[in-house]
Structure formats: structure tokens, C-alpha cells
Amino acid sequence: MTPPNPVARPTTLNFITGNANKLAEVRAILANEGGTGGVDLQSKDVPGLDEIQGSIEEIARDKCRRAAESVGGPVLTEDTALEFKALKGLPGPYIKYFLAALGHTGLNNLLVAYPDKTAYAVCTFAYCGGPGQDPILFQDRTEGKIVDARGPPTFGWDAVFEYEGETYAEMDKARKNEISHRGKALAKLKKWLAGEEVETL
């Protein structure tokens, strides 16, 4: 759905992240998409921005709202989830905690008893215009499957998520950015920043 009332597009965006890999990937995707349509994308780390428990959308809205309060202006946040079909959507938005505790091998072990290794990589960008405003969500997903780790283990769970025969970690960066959950969600955001109508949550 789209917001019932038009929301003013920002001229400056504070992308809230302390993850250098994520920041580099977002900038690369936006550059390939033709930039941000005149919007100045800046990065800002907001330490101590703890996440609530809930659905992907609830977590994204709450974090974005609190980031806008902290910064005192428009912010962009991102939440990534990895859903295992056999586990009814788990680990979902808690994937970073599962990965930290279990590693790549442990993620595979969660599915040992299940023949279905299908997984969905989900990216949710949330935009909030400032304190007191309601966030807008731009979400997309990529279907793949969980496999034994292949490729450089330098970026989260990329090495165990396979799409059409290659793990994210094995892919050329341009190829990954084209088909990834992050790339597709950012494409929606880019269109919205340019004033186009896109599906939002």
C-alpha cells in the first residue's frame, strides 16, 4: 500500500548504520541506480539503538522512529531478516543473533532434519521524516536456499545463502546488488525519492 497522504521527500538522509559493509553496498546500489535523485545520503551511527522483539515490520518502525528522535531529523534505517521456510520464518529478524551464536555451520544444522532448505532474504528500509512522524517501509525479498558455506565469510550469512547456483558471497558484487533483497528494496526507495508511486508498508 502507499501512504494515504503524500509525504515530503527529503533533501538529506541520515542512513543509520555502523556496518561499513552495509554502507558500501547501499552506496554501490544507489550509484548503479542513478544515485539518490539529488538527495544527500549521509551515514550516521547511533550507538545503543536496541531493537524490540516483534515482527520484521514492528522492529523496523520502532527503530526508525527512535533514530529520528535521536538525530532530530530525517533518517533511513535498514533491517535484514533471513527466514527459513521449514522453521516457519525463523530466525527471521533475529538472524544476526543466531549467526553470532551458531556461525555458518550452526545455521545449516538448524535445517538438518528438514529436506526443505528454502530461505528468504528480506530487506526492510524504513524512512522517518523526523521526530513524531510515522515511518514508511520499503521491503523486498529474494528466495534462495541454505547451503554449506562457500565464498568469503566476510559479510554476515552471505556464504550460506544460495541463489541460482551461487552464494551471495561467491557472486560478483554487481550481480548480487542486482538480485539481492537489499537491491530490490533500495530500487523501491530510489523511485519513491524521485517522486514515483511505489508499494510501501
C-alpha positions in Angstrom: 0.0 0.0 0.0 1.0 3.6 -0.3 0.6 6.3 2.3 -2.9 8.0 2.2 -1.3 11.4 2.2 1.8 12.4 0.2 4.9 12.5 2.3 7.5 15.2 1.5 10.6 13.8 0.0 13.8 14.6 2.0 16.8 16.5 0.6 19.2 15.0 3.1 19.0 11.4 4.5 20.9 10.2 7.6 21.5 6.4 7.0 21.7 4.9 10.4 24.4 2.2 10.4 27.7 1.3 11.9 28.2 -1.5 9.5 30.8 -0.5 6.9 29.9 -3.4 4.5 26.3 -2.4 4.5 27.0 1.2 3.9 29.3 0.4 1.0 26.7 -1.9 -0.6 23.9 0.6 -0.2 26.1 3.3 -1.8 27.1 1.0 -4.7 23.5 0.0 -5.4 22.3 3.6 -5.4 25.1 4.6 -7.7 24.1 1.9 -10.1 20.5 3.0 -9.9 21.5 6.5 -10.9 22.1 8.0 -7.5 19.6 9.3 -5.0 17.9 11.8 -7.2 19.5 14.8 -5.6 19.1 13.5 -2.1 22.3 13.8 0.0 22.9 10.4 1.7 25.0 10.7 4.8 25.9 7.9 7.2 25.4 8.2 11.0 26.0 5.7 13.7 23.6 5.8 16.7 25.0 3.6 19.4 22.7 1.9 21.8 19.8 1.7 19.4 18.5 -1.6 20.8 15.8 -3.4 18.9 12.4 -4.6 20.3 11.1 -8.1 19.8 8.4 -8.5 17.2 7.8 -8.8 13.5 10.1 -7.5 10.9 7.8 -4.5 10.3 7.3 -3.8 14.0 11.1 -3.8 14.7 11.8 -1.6 11.6 9.2 1.0 12.5 10.2 1.2 16.2 13.9 1.5 15.4 13.4 4.1 12.7 11.1 6.2 14.9 13.7 6.2 17.8 16.5 7.0 15.4 14.6 10.1 14.1 14.1 11.2 17.7 17.8 10.8 18.4 19.0 12.5 15.3 16.3 15.2 15.3 15.7 14.9 11.6 15.0 12.6 8.6 16.6 9.1 8.9 16.8 5.9 6.9 17.3 2.6 8.7 17.6 -0.9 7.4 16.7 -4.3 8.9 17.6 -7.6 7.3 16.0 -10.9 8.1 16.6 -14.5 7.0 13.6 -16.7 7.1 13.8 -20.5 6.9 10.6 -21.9 5.3 10.9 -25.2 7.3 11.1 -23.2 10.6 8.0 -21.1 9.8 10.1 -18.0 9.2 12.7 -18.3 11.9 15.4 -17.0 12.5 13.8 -14.0 10.7 14.7 -10.6 12.2 16.9 -12.3 14.8 19.3 -13.8 12.3 22.3 -11.7 13.5 22.0 -13.2 17.0 21.6 -16.7 15.6 24.7 -16.2 13.3 26.8 -14.8 16.2 25.9 -17.7 18.4 25.9 -20.6 15.9 28.1 -19.5 12.9 27.5 -20.7 9.3 27.7 -24.4 10.3 25.1 -23.9 13.0 22.7 -22.2 10.6 23.0 -25.3 8.4 22.5 -27.6 11.4 19.2 -25.9 12.2 17.8 -27.5 9.0 19.5 -30.9 9.2 16.2 -32.6 10.0 14.3 -30.9 7.2 14.5 -31.7 3.5 13.3 -28.2 2.6 16.3 -25.8 2.7 14.3 -22.8 1.2 15.1 -19.5 2.7 14.0 -15.9 2.1 16.3 -13.0 2.5 14.3 -10.0 3.5 15.3 -6.3 3.5 13.3 -3.5 5.0 14.3 0.1 4.7 12.4 2.5 6.9 12.2 6.2 6.3 11.1 8.7 9.0 10.9 12.4 8.3 11.7 13.4 11.8 10.5 13.2 15.5 6.8 12.4 15.8 6.3 11.2 12.2 5.3 7.8 11.1 7.9 5.7 9.3 7.4 4.4 5.8 8.7 0.9 4.9 10.2 -0.2 1.6 10.5 -4.0 1.7 11.5 -6.8 -0.7 12.8 -10.3 -0.6 14.9 -12.8 -2.5 14.2 -16.6 -2.4 17.1 -18.9 -2.2 18.3 -21.9 -0.1 20.7 -22.6 2.8 23.8 -24.5 1.8 27.2 -25.2 3.3 29.3 -22.1 3.4 31.0 -21.1 0.1 32.9 -18.0 -0.7 34.5 -15.3 1.6 32.9 -15.4 5.1 33.2 -11.6 5.5 29.7 -10.4 5.3 27.1 -11.9 7.6 25.4 -15.0 6.2 26.2 -14.4 2.5 28.3 -17.5 2.3 25.4 -19.9 3.2 22.6 -18.2 1.1 22.5 -19.6 -2.4 20.6 -18.0 -5.3 20.5 -19.8 -8.7 23.7 -21.9 -8.0 25.8 -19.2 -6.4 26.0 -18.0 -2.8 25.9 -14.3 -2.2 29.5 -14.5 -1.1 30.5 -16.1 -4.4 28.8 -13.5 -6.6 30.3 -10.6 -8.3 29.2 -7.6 -6.3 27.3 -6.0 -9.2 25.4 -9.3 -9.8 24.5 -9.6 -6.1 23.3 -6.0 -5.9 21.1 -6.5 -8.9 19.2 -9.5 -7.5 19.5 -9.2 -3.7 16.8 -8.4 -1.2 18.7 -5.1 -0.4 19.0 -4.1 -4.1 15.3 -4.6 -4.8 14.2 -2.8 -1.6 16.6 0.1 -2.5 15.1 0.3 -6.0 11.7 1.0 -4.5 13.2 3.6 -2.2 15.0 5.2 -5.1 11.8 5.5 -7.1 10.0 7.0 -4.1 12.7 9.6 -3.6 12.3 10.5 -7.3 8.6 11.1 -6.6 7.2 7.9 -8.2 4.4 5.8 -6.6 5.7 2.6 -5.2 4.5 -0.1 -2.9 5.2 0.7 0.8 4.1 -0.7 4.1 
